[in-house]
Amino acid sequence: MSLSPSQRTIRELKDRGIICGVVERWIPNPKLPGGGMRKDFLNIIDIVALDAGAVLGIQCCGASGFAEHDRKILASEMSPEWLKAGAVLELWSWRKIKLHRGGKALRWKPRIRRYEIGDFK
């Protein structure tokens, strides 16, 4: 069974000793394809984590969704507000990479983009 990007992120954060929780929720609606929709906290955050005095908001996706989620975060009015509140905002995009150059063994690893207030001016 394959893990979702959110599950991979939660596992990684817990392995690092970081307290975290999912703030994305499922809203059932039989009129929608799939029977409902996912709703992110502030429309940009899937997971909130507490790391050494910092509050992190993390958006998670697979490798193919990086550009789309990056645009979503940059276009959101909530992103700079989250940062102005003193919190950290990151995008974690999960992909498989080779363990060794030229090797065949692969390992899941996140591509992490941390946003700064200057990204929104």
N, C-alpha and C positions, 0 to 999 in steps of 0.2 A: 504494500500500500504506500502510495506516495503522499508526502506531507504537503499541505498548502503553504504558500509563502508566509501567512500569519503563524502557522504552527512552527515552521522553521525558525522564524524570528523569535517567538516565545522560547523555544528550546535554546537558541543561541544566547539570549539574554539571561536565562536562568543558569546556563552553564557558566556565564560570566559573574554570577552572583547578584544579578540585578533584579529587583522587584518589578514586576510588570503585570499588565492585564489587558485583555481585549476590550476595546470600547466601541468597536464596530458592532452593529446589530442587524438581525434579520427581521424584515418587516413582511409578513405574509400578505399576499394579495393574489387571489385566484385569477384575477383578470390579467395579470402580468405573465409573460413567458417565464416558465420555471416556478411559477407559483408565488413569486415575491421578489424583493430586492434587498440588497445590502445597503446600509446607511452608515457612513463613516461619521465619527465625532467631528463636528464643525465642517463636515464634508471633505476633510483632508487627513484624518488620523484614524488608524486601525488599532494601534497599541499605545498605551501610555506606560512609561517606565520611570522609575526613580533610581538615579545613579549618582552616588556621592554628592548629594545636595542639589542635583540638577533634575529637572522634570523634562523628559523627552517625549515628544509626539512622533510616532513612526508610522509612515505609510508603507505598506508591503505590497510587492507584486512579483511576478515572474520576469525573466529577462526581457521578454518581448513587450512587456508593458511599461518599461522604464520611461520612454519618451512621453507617452500619453499621461502617466501619473506626474511626471515632472511639469508638463504644461498645466495640468489641473492644479497643482500646488502653486505654481507661479501666477495663475490667473485668479486664485481665490483671494477674496478680501480678508478672510480669516487668517491666512498665513502670516502677514506682518503683525496682526493683532496678537497672535500666539507668541511670536518672537518678542514683541514689545513687553509682554507680560513676564519676560525673563526666562521663558522656556526654550528648549531646543527643538528644532524640527528637522527630521531626516526622512529620506526615501531609501528603503532597502529593497533592492531588486536581486532576486535569487537566480543564480545560474550555476551550471556545472563547469568546473575548470580542471585542467590536468594537474595532477599532483606533482609531476616532474616533466620538464621540457622533453618532448619526444616520447613520453610514456603514454600508456593507454588508460591508466587508472584515473578516475574522475572523482571530484569531491564537490559538494554543494558549498557555495561561498556567496556572501552578499556583496553586491556593489552598493556602496553607501554614499549618498550625497547629503551633506549637511548644508542647510540653508542659512543665510545671513540676512539681516535686515536690508543690506545693500542690494540684494538680489531683486528687491521689490520696488526700487525707486526708478 
